[in-house]
Amino acid sequence: MTSSGRRKTARPKIGVLQLLQKELKTFDEENRPLLHHQDERLQLCLVLLECPVLAGLSEAQRFGRLRARKLLFDILRHLGQEVFFLFATAISITRLARISEETVLEVRQWWKTIRKCPNGKVQVAPQRKDH
């Protein structure tokens, strides 16, 4: 509640497709380093693909991570590196775990409408830091 006693209205949640569209706009034809938050999310997703479950997580957390991992593998396999990269840099693992198959179908249809993927993003996408 605010100091006047009124409740704050929650900002509407941005949909997955809108997040991906916004993320795509951050790339252009130049090969630039990822922003800090993009790099962190990408690294977390790459680690998740290699090692899905960490000891010490609750059953719900393990389930969410496994669901997110399956989604990322499916995106990589069926939609390609570029879409995987957009998902990995734009969306948290927690939110990835809640994405429906219907949403993935919407993304597939949207991606077909993209005429040209920015070269800068394509060049950055395959890079990975060694830990």
Chimera marker file (.cmm) of the C-alpha trace (Angstrom):
<marker_set name="trace">
<marker id="1" x="0.000" y="0.000" z="0.000" r="1" g="1" b="0" radius="0.5"/>
<marker id="2" x="1.079" y="3.545" z="-0.610" r="1" g="1" b="0" radius="0.5"/>
<marker id="3" x="1.264" y="6.198" z="2.082" r="1" g="1" b="0" radius="0.5"/>
<marker id="4" x="-2.202" y="7.425" z="1.048" r="1" g="1" b="0" radius="0.5"/>
<marker id="5" x="-3.652" y="3.977" z="1.793" r="1" g="1" b="0" radius="0.5"/>
<marker id="6" x="-4.193" y="2.980" z="-1.826" r="1" g="1" b="0" radius="0.5"/>
<marker id="7" x="-2.825" y="-0.235" z="-3.206" r="1" g="1" b="0" radius="0.5"/>
<marker id="8" x="-0.141" y="-0.061" z="-5.812" r="1" g="1" b="0" radius="0.5"/>
<marker id="9" x="-1.256" y="-1.506" z="-9.074" r="1" g="1" b="0" radius="0.5"/>
<marker id="10" x="1.058" y="-4.204" z="-10.311" r="1" g="1" b="0" radius="0.5"/>
<marker id="11" x="2.684" y="-3.603" z="-13.654" r="1" g="1" b="0" radius="0.5"/>
<marker id="12" x="1.328" y="-6.002" z="-16.232" r="1" g="1" b="0" radius="0.5"/>
<marker id="13" x="3.653" y="-8.879" z="-16.957" r="1" g="1" b="0" radius="0.5"/>
<marker id="14" x="5.357" y="-8.729" z="-20.321" r="1" g="1" b="0" radius="0.5"/>
<marker id="15" x="4.658" y="-11.807" z="-22.413" r="1" g="1" b="0" radius="0.5"/>
<marker id="16" x="7.384" y="-14.146" z="-23.611" r="1" g="1" b="0" radius="0.5"/>
<marker id="17" x="7.004" y="-13.079" z="-27.224" r="1" g="1" b="0" radius="0.5"/>
<marker id="18" x="7.315" y="-9.411" z="-26.271" r="1" g="1" b="0" radius="0.5"/>
<marker id="19" x="10.459" y="-10.161" z="-24.255" r="1" g="1" b="0" radius="0.5"/>
<marker id="20" x="12.023" y="-11.940" z="-27.226" r="1" g="1" b="0" radius="0.5"/>
<marker id="21" x="11.089" y="-9.095" z="-29.582" r="1" g="1" b="0" radius="0.5"/>
<marker id="22" x="12.609" y="-6.589" z="-27.172" r="1" g="1" b="0" radius="0.5"/>
<marker id="23" x="15.765" y="-8.694" z="-26.829" r="1" g="1" b="0" radius="0.5"/>
<marker id="24" x="16.155" y="-9.023" z="-30.596" r="1" g="1" b="0" radius="0.5"/>
<marker id="25" x="16.111" y="-5.231" z="-30.886" r="1" g="1" b="0" radius="0.5"/>
<marker id="26" x="19.206" y="-5.010" z="-28.661" r="1" g="1" b="0" radius="0.5"/>
<marker id="27" x="21.299" y="-6.562" z="-31.431" r="1" g="1" b="0" radius="0.5"/>
<marker id="28" x="22.412" y="-5.022" z="-34.684" r="1" g="1" b="0" radius="0.5"/>
<marker id="29" x="24.944" y="-5.754" z="-37.395" r="1" g="1" b="0" radius="0.5"/>
<marker id="30" x="27.939" y="-5.108" z="-35.133" r="1" g="1" b="0" radius="0.5"/>
<marker id="31" x="29.496" y="-7.801" z="-32.982" r="1" g="1" b="0" radius="0.5"/>
<marker id="32" x="29.347" y="-6.224" z="-29.518" r="1" g="1" b="0" radius="0.5"/>
<marker id="33" x="29.863" y="-7.779" z="-26.110" r="1" g="1" b="0" radius="0.5"/>
<marker id="34" x="26.752" y="-8.894" z="-24.287" r="1" g="1" b="0" radius="0.5"/>
<marker id="35" x="25.387" y="-6.714" z="-21.538" r="1" g="1" b="0" radius="0.5"/>
<marker id="36" x="26.168" y="-8.033" z="-18.051" r="1" g="1" b="0" radius="0.5"/>
<marker id="37" x="22.652" y="-9.376" z="-17.391" r="1" g="1" b="0" radius="0.5"/>
<marker id="38" x="22.518" y="-11.012" z="-20.848" r="1" g="1" b="0" radius="0.5"/>
<marker id="39" x="25.838" y="-12.737" z="-20.279" r="1" g="1" b="0" radius="0.5"/>
<marker id="40" x="24.810" y="-13.953" z="-16.811" r="1" g="1" b="0" radius="0.5"/>
<marker id="41" x="21.558" y="-15.436" z="-18.089" r="1" g="1" b="0" radius="0.5"/>
<marker id="42" x="23.280" y="-17.079" z="-21.040" r="1" g="1" b="0" radius="0.5"/>
<marker id="43" x="25.930" y="-18.639" z="-18.799" r="1" g="1" b="0" radius="0.5"/>
<marker id="44" x="23.260" y="-19.952" z="-16.406" r="1" g="1" b="0" radius="0.5"/>
<marker id="45" x="21.380" y="-21.567" z="-19.291" r="1" g="1" b="0" radius="0.5"/>
<marker id="46" x="24.540" y="-23.134" z="-20.711" r="1" g="1" b="0" radius="0.5"/>
<marker id="47" x="25.393" y="-24.569" z="-17.282" r="1" g="1" b="0" radius="0.5"/>
<marker id="48" x="21.823" y="-25.857" z="-16.979" r="1" g="1" b="0" radius="0.5"/>
<marker id="49" x="22.213" y="-27.729" z="-20.260" r="1" g="1" b="0" radius="0.5"/>
<marker id="50" x="25.414" y="-29.366" z="-19.004" r="1" g="1" b="0" radius="0.5"/>
<marker id="51" x="24.347" y="-30.068" z="-15.427" r="1" g="1" b="0" radius="0.5"/>
<marker id="52" x="20.585" y="-29.947" z="-14.878" r="1" g="1" b="0" radius="0.5"/>
<marker id="53" x="20.215" y="-30.508" z="-11.150" r="1" g="1" b="0" radius="0.5"/>
<marker id="54" x="22.288" y="-29.217" z="-8.287" r="1" g="1" b="0" radius="0.5"/>
<marker id="55" x="22.385" y="-30.901" z="-4.919" r="1" g="1" b="0" radius="0.5"/>
<marker id="56" x="20.612" y="-29.041" z="-2.179" r="1" g="1" b="0" radius="0.5"/>
<marker id="57" x="17.662" y="-27.845" z="-4.273" r="1" g="1" b="0" radius="0.5"/>
<marker id="58" x="14.105" y="-28.588" z="-3.244" r="1" g="1" b="0" radius="0.5"/>
<marker id="59" x="12.022" y="-30.972" z="-5.294" r="1" g="1" b="0" radius="0.5"/>
<marker id="60" x="10.085" y="-28.034" z="-6.781" r="1" g="1" b="0" radius="0.5"/>
<marker id="61" x="13.324" y="-26.263" z="-7.760" r="1" g="1" b="0" radius="0.5"/>
<marker id="62" x="14.712" y="-29.442" z="-9.358" r="1" g="1" b="0" radius="0.5"/>
<marker id="63" x="11.450" y="-29.942" z="-11.261" r="1" g="1" b="0" radius="0.5"/>
<marker id="64" x="11.554" y="-26.344" z="-12.523" r="1" g="1" b="0" radius="0.5"/>
<marker id="65" x="15.167" y="-26.619" z="-13.634" r="1" g="1" b="0" radius="0.5"/>
<marker id="66" x="14.500" y="-29.912" z="-15.440" r="1" g="1" b="0" radius="0.5"/>
<marker id="67" x="11.481" y="-28.381" z="-17.178" r="1" g="1" b="0" radius="0.5"/>
<marker id="68" x="13.530" y="-25.312" z="-18.210" r="1" g="1" b="0" radius="0.5"/>
<marker id="69" x="16.320" y="-27.591" z="-19.437" r="1" g="1" b="0" radius="0.5"/>
<marker id="70" x="13.930" y="-29.631" z="-21.580" r="1" g="1" b="0" radius="0.5"/>
<marker id="71" x="12.473" y="-26.429" z="-23.037" r="1" g="1" b="0" radius="0.5"/>
<marker id="72" x="15.934" y="-25.081" z="-23.895" r="1" g="1" b="0" radius="0.5"/>
<marker id="73" x="16.930" y="-28.351" z="-25.580" r="1" g="1" b="0" radius="0.5"/>
<marker id="74" x="13.672" y="-28.373" z="-27.559" r="1" g="1" b="0" radius="0.5"/>
<marker id="75" x="14.175" y="-24.756" z="-28.636" r="1" g="1" b="0" radius="0.5"/>
<marker id="76" x="17.756" y="-25.444" z="-29.659" r="1" g="1" b="0" radius="0.5"/>
<marker id="77" x="16.775" y="-28.561" z="-31.582" r="1" g="1" b="0" radius="0.5"/>
<marker id="78" x="13.620" y="-27.254" z="-33.293" r="1" g="1" b="0" radius="0.5"/>
<marker id="79" x="14.069" y="-23.482" z="-33.561" r="1" g="1" b="0" radius="0.5"/>
<marker id="80" x="17.848" y="-23.122" z="-33.741" r="1" g="1" b="0" radius="0.5"/>
<marker id="81" x="20.738" y="-21.350" z="-32.064" r="1" g="1" b="0" radius="0.5"/>
<marker id="82" x="19.426" y="-17.839" z="-32.593" r="1" g="1" b="0" radius="0.5"/>
<marker id="83" x="16.091" y="-18.463" z="-30.856" r="1" g="1" b="0" radius="0.5"/>
<marker id="84" x="17.854" y="-20.398" z="-28.082" r="1" g="1" b="0" radius="0.5"/>
<marker id="85" x="20.133" y="-17.406" z="-27.639" r="1" g="1" b="0" radius="0.5"/>
<marker id="86" x="17.174" y="-15.019" z="-27.389" r="1" g="1" b="0" radius="0.5"/>
<marker id="87" x="15.435" y="-17.205" z="-24.807" r="1" g="1" b="0" radius="0.5"/>
<marker id="88" x="18.656" y="-17.650" z="-22.812" r="1" g="1" b="0" radius="0.5"/>
<marker id="89" x="19.507" y="-13.939" z="-22.687" r="1" g="1" b="0" radius="0.5"/>
<marker id="90" x="15.972" y="-12.574" z="-22.250" r="1" g="1" b="0" radius="0.5"/>
<marker id="91" x="14.212" y="-14.928" z="-19.849" r="1" g="1" b="0" radius="0.5"/>
<marker id="92" x="15.119" y="-16.218" z="-16.398" r="1" g="1" b="0" radius="0.5"/>
<marker id="93" x="15.312" y="-19.952" z="-15.716" r="1" g="1" b="0" radius="0.5"/>
<marker id="94" x="12.365" y="-19.615" z="-13.325" r="1" g="1" b="0" radius="0.5"/>
<marker id="95" x="10.220" y="-18.129" z="-16.059" r="1" g="1" b="0" radius="0.5"/>
<marker id="96" x="11.516" y="-20.594" z="-18.661" r="1" g="1" b="0" radius="0.5"/>
<marker id="97" x="10.170" y="-23.413" z="-16.498" r="1" g="1" b="0" radius="0.5"/>
<marker id="98" x="6.647" y="-21.949" z="-16.787" r="1" g="1" b="0" radius="0.5"/>
<marker id="99" x="6.534" y="-21.469" z="-20.561" r="1" g="1" b="0" radius="0.5"/>
<marker id="100" x="3.828" y="-23.511" z="-22.245" r="1" g="1" b="0" radius="0.5"/>
<marker id="101" x="4.074" y="-25.443" z="-25.488" r="1" g="1" b="0" radius="0.5"/>
<marker id="102" x="1.461" y="-23.059" z="-26.901" r="1" g="1" b="0" radius="0.5"/>
<marker id="103" x="3.826" y="-20.154" z="-26.273" r="1" g="1" b="0" radius="0.5"/>
<marker id="104" x="6.656" y="-22.011" z="-28.020" r="1" g="1" b="0" radius="0.5"/>
<marker id="105" x="4.357" y="-22.483" z="-31.034" r="1" g="1" b="0" radius="0.5"/>
<marker id="106" x="3.628" y="-18.734" z="-31.025" r="1" g="1" b="0" radius="0.5"/>
<marker id="107" x="7.371" y="-18.053" z="-30.946" r="1" g="1" b="0" radius="0.5"/>
<marker id="108" x="7.905" y="-20.475" z="-33.841" r="1" g="1" b="0" radius="0.5"/>
<marker id="109" x="5.320" y="-18.597" z="-35.925" r="1" g="1" b="0" radius="0.5"/>
<marker id="110" x="6.851" y="-15.227" z="-34.989" r="1" g="1" b="0" radius="0.5"/>
<marker id="111" x="10.372" y="-16.390" z="-35.827" r="1" g="1" b="0" radius="0.5"/>
<marker id="112" x="9.229" y="-17.391" z="-39.328" r="1" g="1" b="0" radius="0.5"/>
<marker id="113" x="8.303" y="-13.730" z="-39.904" r="1" g="1" b="0" radius="0.5"/>
<marker id="114" x="11.794" y="-12.462" z="-39.053" r="1" g="1" b="0" radius="0.5"/>
<marker id="115" x="13.354" y="-11.669" z="-42.410" r="1" g="1" b="0" radius="0.5"/>
<marker id="116" x="16.948" y="-11.328" z="-41.325" r="1" g="1" b="0" radius="0.5"/>
<marker id="117" x="18.596" y="-12.061" z="-38.018" r="1" g="1" b="0" radius="0.5"/>
<marker id="118" x="21.169" y="-9.396" z="-37.062" r="1" g="1" b="0" radius="0.5"/>
<marker id="119" x="24.699" y="-10.644" z="-37.792" r="1" g="1" b="0" radius="0.5"/>
<marker id="120" x="26.056" y="-9.280" z="-34.526" r="1" g="1" b="0" radius="0.5"/>
<marker id="121" x="23.809" y="-11.575" z="-32.535" r="1" g="1" b="0" radius="0.5"/>
<marker id="122" x="24.655" y="-14.580" z="-34.677" r="1" g="1" b="0" radius="0.5"/>
<marker id="123" x="28.382" y="-14.016" z="-34.155" r="1" g="1" b="0" radius="0.5"/>
<marker id="124" x="28.031" y="-13.636" z="-30.387" r="1" g="1" b="0" radius="0.5"/>
<marker id="125" x="25.597" y="-16.520" z="-29.853" r="1" g="1" b="0" radius="0.5"/>
<marker id="126" x="28.030" y="-19.467" z="-30.124" r="1" g="1" b="0" radius="0.5"/>
<marker id="127" x="30.629" y="-17.968" z="-27.761" r="1" g="1" b="0" radius="0.5"/>
<marker id="128" x="30.903" y="-19.473" z="-24.311" r="1" g="1" b="0" radius="0.5"/>
<marker id="129" x="33.093" y="-18.708" z="-21.353" r="1" g="1" b="0" radius="0.5"/>
<marker id="130" x="34.932" y="-21.565" z="-19.737" r="1" g="1" b="0" radius="0.5"/>
<marker id="131" x="34.440" y="-21.713" z="-15.976" r="1" g="1" b="0" radius="0.5"/>
<link id1="1" id2="2" r="1" g="1" b="0" radius="0.2"/>
<link id1="2" id2="3" r="1" g="1" b="0" radius="0.2"/>
<link id1="3" id2="4" r="1" g="1" b="0" radius="0.2"/>
<link id1="4" id2="5" r="1" g="1" b="0" radius="0.2"/>
<link id1="5" id2="6" r="1" g="1" b="0" radius="0.2"/>
<link id1="6" id2="7" r="1" g="1" b="0" radius="0.2"/>
<link id1="7" id2="8" r="1" g="1" b="0" radius="0.2"/>
<link id1="8" id2="9" r="1" g="1" b="0" radius="0.2"/>
<link id1="9" id2="10" r="1" g="1" b="0" radius="0.2"/>
<link id1="10" id2="11" r="1" g="1" b="0" radius="0.2"/>
<link id1="11" id2="12" r="1" g="1" b="0" radius="0.2"/>
<link id1="12" id2="13" r="1" g="1" b="0" radius="0.2"/>
<link id1="13" id2="14" r="1" g="1" b="0" radius="0.2"/>
<link id1="14" id2="15" r="1" g="1" b="0" radius="0.2"/>
<link id1="15" id2="16" r="1" g="1" b="0" radius="0.2"/>
<link id1="16" id2="17" r="1" g="1" b="0" radius="0.2"/>
<link id1="17" id2="18" r="1" g="1" b="0" radius="0.2"/>
<link id1="18" id2="19" r="1" g="1" b="0" radius="0.2"/>
<link id1="19" id2="20" r="1" g="1" b="0" radius="0.2"/>
<link id1="20" id2="21" r="1" g="1" b="0" radius="0.2"/>
<link id1="21" id2="22" r="1" g="1" b="0" radius="0.2"/>
<link id1="22" id2="23" r="1" g="1" b="0" radius="0.2"/>
<link id1="23" id2="24" r="1" g="1" b="0" radius="0.2"/>
<link id1="24" id2="25" r="1" g="1" b="0" radius="0.2"/>
<link id1="25" id2="26" r="1" g="1" b="0" radius="0.2"/>
<link id1="26" id2="27" r="1" g="1" b="0" radius="0.2"/>
<link id1="27" id2="28" r="1" g="1" b="0" radius="0.2"/>
<link id1="28" id2="29" r="1" g="1" b="0" radius="0.2"/>
<link id1="29" id2="30" r="1" g="1" b="0" radius="0.2"/>
<link id1="30" id2="31" r="1" g="1" b="0" radius="0.2"/>
<link id1="31" id2="32" r="1" g="1" b="0" radius="0.2"/>
<link id1="32" id2="33" r="1" g="1" b="0" radius="0.2"/>
<link id1="33" id2="34" r="1" g="1" b="0" radius="0.2"/>
<link id1="34" id2="35" r="1" g="1" b="0" radius="0.2"/>
<link id1="35" id2="36" r="1" g="1" b="0" radius="0.2"/>
<link id1="36" id2="37" r="1" g="1" b="0" radius="0.2"/>
<link id1="37" id2="38" r="1" g="1" b="0" radius="0.2"/>
<link id1="38" id2="39" r="1" g="1" b="0" radius="0.2"/>
<link id1="39" id2="40" r="1" g="1" b="0" radius="0.2"/>
<link id1="40" id2="41" r="1" g="1" b="0" radius="0.2"/>
<link id1="41" id2="42" r="1" g="1" b="0" radius="0.2"/>
<link id1="42" id2="43" r="1" g="1" b="0" radius="0.2"/>
<link id1="43" id2="44" r="1" g="1" b="0" radius="0.2"/>
<link id1="44" id2="45" r="1" g="1" b="0" radius="0.2"/>
<link id1="45" id2="46" r="1" g="1" b="0" radius="0.2"/>
<link id1="46" id2="47" r="1" g="1" b="0" radius="0.2"/>
<link id1="47" id2="48" r="1" g="1" b="0" radius="0.2"/>
<link id1="48" id2="49" r="1" g="1" b="0" radius="0.2"/>
<link id1="49" id2="50" r="1" g="1" b="0" radius="0.2"/>
<link id1="50" id2="51" r="1" g="1" b="0" radius="0.2"/>
<link id1="51" id2="52" r="1" g="1" b="0" radius="0.2"/>
<link id1="52" id2="53" r="1" g="1" b="0" radius="0.2"/>
<link id1="53" id2="54" r="1" g="1" b="0" radius="0.2"/>
<link id1="54" id2="55" r="1" g="1" b="0" radius="0.2"/>
<link id1="55" id2="56" r="1" g="1" b="0" radius="0.2"/>
<link id1="56" id2="57" r="1" g="1" b="0" radius="0.2"/>
<link id1="57" id2="58" r="1" g="1" b="0" radius="0.2"/>
<link id1="58" id2="59" r="1" g="1" b="0" radius="0.2"/>
<link id1="59" id2="60" r="1" g="1" b="0" radius="0.2"/>
<link id1="60" id2="61" r="1" g="1" b="0" radius="0.2"/>
<link id1="61" id2="62" r="1" g="1" b="0" radius="0.2"/>
<link id1="62" id2="63" r="1" g="1" b="0" radius="0.2"/>
<link id1="63" id2="64" r="1" g="1" b="0" radius="0.2"/>
<link id1="64" id2="65" r="1" g="1" b="0" radius="0.2"/>
<link id1="65" id2="66" r="1" g="1" b="0" radius="0.2"/>
<link id1="66" id2="67" r="1" g="1" b="0" radius="0.2"/>
<link id1="67" id2="68" r="1" g="1" b="0" radius="0.2"/>
<link id1="68" id2="69" r="1" g="1" b="0" radius="0.2"/>
<link id1="69" id2="70" r="1" g="1" b="0" radius="0.2"/>
<link id1="70" id2="71" r="1" g="1" b="0" radius="0.2"/>
<link id1="71" id2="72" r="1" g="1" b="0" radius="0.2"/>
<link id1="72" id2="73" r="1" g="1" b="0" radius="0.2"/>
<link id1="73" id2="74" r="1" g="1" b="0" radius="0.2"/>
<link id1="74" id2="75" r="1" g="1" b="0" radius="0.2"/>
<link id1="75" id2="76" r="1" g="1" b="0" radius="0.2"/>
<link id1="76" id2="77" r="1" g="1" b="0" radius="0.2"/>
<link id1="77" id2="78" r="1" g="1" b="0" radius="0.2"/>
<link id1="78" id2="79" r="1" g="1" b="0" radius="0.2"/>
<link id1="79" id2="80" r="1" g="1" b="0" radius="0.2"/>
<link id1="80" id2="81" r="1" g="1" b="0" radius="0.2"/>
<link id1="81" id2="82" r="1" g="1" b="0" radius="0.2"/>
<link id1="82" id2="83" r="1" g="1" b="0" radius="0.2"/>
<link id1="83" id2="84" r="1" g="1" b="0" radius="0.2"/>
<link id1="84" id2="85" r="1" g="1" b="0" radius="0.2"/>
<link id1="85" id2="86" r="1" g="1" b="0" radius="0.2"/>
<link id1="86" id2="87" r="1" g="1" b="0" radius="0.2"/>
<link id1="87" id2="88" r="1" g="1" b="0" radius="0.2"/>
<link id1="88" id2="89" r="1" g="1" b="0" radius="0.2"/>
<link id1="89" id2="90" r="1" g="1" b="0" radius="0.2"/>
<link id1="90" id2="91" r="1" g="1" b="0" radius="0.2"/>
<link id1="91" id2="92" r="1" g="1" b="0" radius="0.2"/>
<link id1="92" id2="93" r="1" g="1" b="0" radius="0.2"/>
<link id1="93" id2="94" r="1" g="1" b="0" radius="0.2"/>
<link id1="94" id2="95" r="1" g="1" b="0" radius="0.2"/>
<link id1="95" id2="96" r="1" g="1" b="0" radius="0.2"/>
<link id1="96" id2="97" r="1" g="1" b="0" radius="0.2"/>
<link id1="97" id2="98" r="1" g="1" b="0" radius="0.2"/>
<link id1="98" id2="99" r="1" g="1" b="0" radius="0.2"/>
<link id1="99" id2="100" r="1" g="1" b="0" radius="0.2"/>
<link id1="100" id2="101" r="1" g="1" b="0" radius="0.2"/>
<link id1="101" id2="102" r="1" g="1" b="0" radius="0.2"/>
<link id1="102" id2="103" r="1" g="1" b="0" radius="0.2"/>
<link id1="103" id2="104" r="1" g="1" b="0" radius="0.2"/>
<link id1="104" id2="105" r="1" g="1" b="0" radius="0.2"/>
<link id1="105" id2="106" r="1" g="1" b="0" radius="0.2"/>
<link id1="106" id2="107" r="1" g="1" b="0" radius="0.2"/>
<link id1="107" id2="108" r="1" g="1" b="0" radius="0.2"/>
<link id1="108" id2="109" r="1" g="1" b="0" radius="0.2"/>
<link id1="109" id2="110" r="1" g="1" b="0" radius="0.2"/>
<link id1="110" id2="111" r="1" g="1" b="0" radius="0.2"/>
<link id1="111" id2="112" r="1" g="1" b="0" radius="0.2"/>
<link id1="112" id2="113" r="1" g="1" b="0" radius="0.2"/>
<link id1="113" id2="114" r="1" g="1" b="0" radius="0.2"/>
<link id1="114" id2="115" r="1" g="1" b="0" radius="0.2"/>
<link id1="115" id2="116" r="1" g="1" b="0" radius="0.2"/>
<link id1="116" id2="117" r="1" g="1" b="0" radius="0.2"/>
<link id1="117" id2="118" r="1" g="1" b="0" radius="0.2"/>
<link id1="118" id2="119" r="1" g="1" b="0" radius="0.2"/>
<link id1="119" id2="120" r="1" g="1" b="0" radius="0.2"/>
<link id1="120" id2="121" r="1" g="1" b="0" radius="0.2"/>
<link id1="121" id2="122" r="1" g="1" b="0" radius="0.2"/>
<link id1="122" id2="123" r="1" g="1" b="0" radius="0.2"/>
<link id1="123" id2="124" r="1" g="1" b="0" radius="0.2"/>
<link id1="124" id2="125" r="1" g="1" b="0" radius="0.2"/>
<link id1="125" id2="126" r="1" g="1" b="0" radius="0.2"/>
<link id1="126" id2="127" r="1" g="1" b="0" radius="0.2"/>
<link id1="127" id2="128" r="1" g="1" b="0" radius="0.2"/>
<link id1="128" id2="129" r="1" g="1" b="0" radius="0.2"/>
<link id1="129" id2="130" r="1" g="1" b="0" radius="0.2"/>
<link id1="130" id2="131" r="1" g="1" b="0" radius="0.2"/>
</marker_set>
